[in-house]
Amino acid sequence: MLRKFDSGVMVIQNKTHSDEEVFSRIKSMASKPNALRTGISPSDAAMTLGIAPALAKEHLLAAESKGLLCRDISPEGFRFYVNVFPDLDPSNIFMIKPHSLFSVWVSTAAAVASG
């Protein structure tokens, strides 16, 4: 089928290549300890998904628009991080909910800082 991304990029993809499956794989990749520290690039996603980097970037941007990822743009390019903002309690931003993705991120960041 023909698919048009929000950016205007059009691709032909198999109907079995659903957004839900791609988003699940991206979220899994972005939740790994190394990705929690350094984020993922379109090239990282391309290797994992087995697609071209330009198409991987479109999928990452689509995942961002769904609230699954956040991005950082630097001179080195785009890096995407898992979105931990839904895990924050707006009434107490210093409280870390146990077993949340944010608590995993904090533990990972602390391990890097101490070691």
Secondary structure, DSSP 4 states (H G I P E B T S, - for coil): -EEE-TTS-EEE--TTS-HHHHHHHHHHHHTSHHHHHH-B-HHHHHHHHTS-HHHHHHHHHHHHHTTSEEEEEETTEEEEEE--GGGS-TT-TT---TTSHHHHHHHHHHHHHH-
